[in-house]
Amino acid sequence: MGDLVQAQQQATQQALTTAHQLASAGEANQYLTFTLAGEMFAVGILNVKEIIEYGNLTEIPMMPHFIRGVINLRGAVVPVIDLAARFGAKNAEVGRRTCIVIVEVQQEEGRHDIGIMVDAVSEVLEIPGKEIEPPPAFGAKIRADFIAGMGKVNQKFVIILDILRVLSTEEMAVIAGIGQADSQPMGTVVAT
């Protein structure tokens, strides 16, 4: 448990560094914005592959509650993450505008496509680096290390997600209880 807390503290520090880098770059970056539980979020457009209609999910038994299931995307199996549940809230309700944003993330194992379920996609915005503030240290409805920065748009804030942290396969495996340490029953001898 102490390792997880320490990892979250390191991740929070890295998120602050990322926000400072975005602000100091001064360049406009493009973000896909979407709503989730009444809040406006954004992800870097370079991570987004496509946006598809919600549906045709195959539920997988024994998965964490934030993994809604998988979809068949042109022959590839793509897991779909319920972002509301991933952020610690209850599972999102499927509505008329609910959709799946397919994002490509680079993990240690290589590139992966992962679907994120959102209430509605809004628009693509350019947010200059100077308009991005560091994430708040407290008071956010989601973990601070999930936030890359807070973009100011029309006197409102857009929460810019650090999509690599939000969709960290290693952390999700630990949360699901299927980490490598749990893969062997106690007392099992592994031949070397």
ZIBEL-V580510 format. One record per backbone hydrogen bond with DSSP energy under -1.0 kcal/mol. CO is the residue of the C=O (numbers start at 0). NH is the residue of the N-H. E is the energy in kcal/mol with one decimal. If there is no record, write none. Layout:
# ZIBEL-V580510
CO&NH&E + CO&NH&E
This chain:
# ZIBEL-V580510
0&4&-2.0 + 1&5&-2.5 + 2&6&-2.6 + 3&7&-2.2 + 4&8&-2.2 + 5&9&-2.3 + 6&10&-2.4 + 7&11&-2.3 + 8&12&-2.0 + 9&13&-2.3 + 10&14&-2.2 + 11&15&-2.0 + 12&16&-2.0 + 13&17&-2.5 + 14&18&-2.4 + 15&19&-2.2 + 16&20&-2.3 + 17&21&-2.5 + 18&22&-2.4 + 19&23&-2.6 + 20&24&-1.8 + 21&25&-1.1 + 26&128&-1.7 + 28&126&-2.9 + 29&44&-2.2 + 30&124&-2.8 + 31&42&-1.9 + 32&121&-3.0 + 33&40&-3.2 + 34&118&-1.5 + 34&119&-1.2 + 35&38&-1.9 + 38&35&-2.2 + 39&158&-2.2 + 40&33&-2.4 + 41&160&-2.9 + 42&31&-2.7 + 43&46&-1.8 + 46&103&-3.1 + 49&101&-3.0 + 51&99&-2.7 + 57&69&-2.2 + 63&66&-1.8 + 65&81&-3.3 + 68&79&-3.0 + 69&57&-2.7 + 70&77&-2.6 + 72&75&-1.6 + 75&72&-3.1 + 77&70&-2.3 + 78&114&-3.2 + 79&67&-2.0 + 79&68&-1.0 + 80&116&-3.0 + 81&85&-2.4 + 82&86&-2.1 + 83&88&-2.2 + 84&87&-1.5 + 97&53&-1.2 + 98&117&-2.4 + 99&51&-2.9 + 100&115&-2.2 + 101&48&-3.3 + 101&49&-1.3 + 102&113&-2.6 + 104&111&-2.6 + 106&109&-1.5 + 109&106&-2.7 + 111&104&-2.7 + 113&102&-2.9 + 114&80&-3.4 + 115&100&-2.6 + 117&98&-1.9 + 119&34&-2.8 + 122&32&-3.2 + 124&30&-2.8 + 126&28&-1.9 + 127&130&-1.9 + 128&131&-1.5 + 130&151&-2.8 + 132&149&-2.7 + 142&145&-1.5 + 143&146&-1.4 + 145&161&-3.0 + 148&159&-2.7 + 149&132&-2.7 + 150&157&-2.7 + 152&155&-1.3 + 155&152&-3.2 + 157&150&-2.7 + 158&41&-2.2 + 159&147&-2.9 + 159&148&-1.4 + 160&162&-1.2 + 161&164&-1.1 + 161&165&-2.2 + 162&166&-2.2 + 164&167&-1.3 + 167&171&-2.4 + 168&172&-2.0 + 169&173&-1.8 + 170&174&-2.6 + 171&175&-2.3 + 172&177&-2.5 + 178&181&-1.1 + 179&182&-1.1 + 184&187&-1.8
